[in-house]
C-alpha cells in the first residue's frame, strides 16, 4: 500500500519515471561522453595523439636512408600495443563497471524538480541537482556529470527506460531547468572561461607559428638537393627528415586551428593563418615530392633529365 502511494505521489508531482537495466554499451557511451567533456578525458586524448605523432615520425625517420635495416621494430610494436590499450580503455572500464551494476539488477528512476531517486533490488538513493550540475545528451542516453573537473561521478539515464517516448522531451526539459549542457557550460562568459579562451587563443597562435617554423626547417632540409646549380654533386638524402617535419608542421597547424574552432573571432583569424601555413607547407611538399622515390637511398643527385638519381655507397 505504501509503495502504491509513493508511486502515486511521484506521478502527481510530475516526475518522469524510467525502468532499465544498464548495458556495457550504455556505460561505454557514457564514458566516452565524459572523456569528451572533462579535462582529464581531453588530456588523455591529446596524449594519445602525441604518441601516434611520435610513432609516425620515428617510423618515417628510421625507415629512410642507409640505416633502414636497423629499425627497432620491437619498440614500435610495443608502442602500438600501448596505443591500442589506451584506445580500448573506455571499453575495458565499461566492462568492469557493468559487472558491478549487473549485481544491482533492474533500475527504477524518478526524475522531477526535486532531484533524482534511484531504486534497485539492493539499494536506493536520492540525488540533489547540485551534485550533478552538467549533463550530456547522446542519441540513446542522458549522461549527468559531477562538478569536479575530471567528472568522477556519472549518472546514466537511458532514453529507452522511458515508457512513453513523449516523456523523453519532459525529461530533457527537467534537466534543462536544473542543469547546464556540458558543451554550453564551456562557453559561459565567466572570468575563468575567459582566461581559458585567452589561453586557447595564445596557444593557437603559438601552434600556427610552430607549424610555419617546422615548414621552414622542412624546406631547409632539402635546400642543397633542390638547388644543384648552387650545390652541385651528390647530396645526402634528407627527404625523409623533411617529410617528418612536414607532418609535424601539419599536426601543429591543425592543432592550432582546433583549439579555437568554437571561438568566432579567433576561428576566423586562425583559419586564415592555417590556410597560409598549409599553402607554405604545400610548396615545400612540391619541392620534396620528386625526391620521395629515393626514400630508401642514402644519397641522391640530379640526373641529366632533371630528376633525381638514387645512390647508395
Number of C-alpha atoms within 10 A of each C-alpha: 6 7 8 9 10 11 15 11 12 16 14 9 13 14 23 22 22 22 20 17 16 20 16 19 13 18 25 20 20 28 22 14 22 26 19 17 23 18 15 15 19 15 13 14 16 12 14 17 14 13 16 15 16 15 17 15 19 16 17 16 20 18 17 22 21 16 13 17 11 9 15 13 12 9 11 15 11 11 16 15 12 14 18 12 12 16 14 11 14 18 18 15 14 20 17 13 16 19 12 10 18 14 11 16 14 15 20 17 21 21 23 20 14 15 18 19 17 17 17 17 11 9 9 12 10 14 14 12 18 12 14 22 19 25 25 21 18 12 8 13 19 21 25 28 28 19 15 13 12 16 20 12 13 17 16 18 24 23 21 15 19 18 14 12 11 9 16 19 11 16 21 14 12 19 22 13 9 16 20 17 18 21 14 11 16 16 13 11 11 11 9 10 14 14 12 13 20 14 14 19 22 15 17 28 22 15 23 27 19 20 29 24 15 22 28 18 18 28 24 15 21 22 16 19 27 21 11 15 10 10 12 13 12 16 18 17 28 26 31 25 21 24 23 21 23 27 20 21 27 24 19 22 27 20 19 28 28 16 21 25 16 13 15 9 11 21 19 14 15 24 19 12 20 26 14 14 22 20 12 16 24 15 14 21 17 10 17 23 12 13 23 17 12 19 20 19 22 20 22 23 21 20 10 8 7 9 12 19 17 20 16 12 6
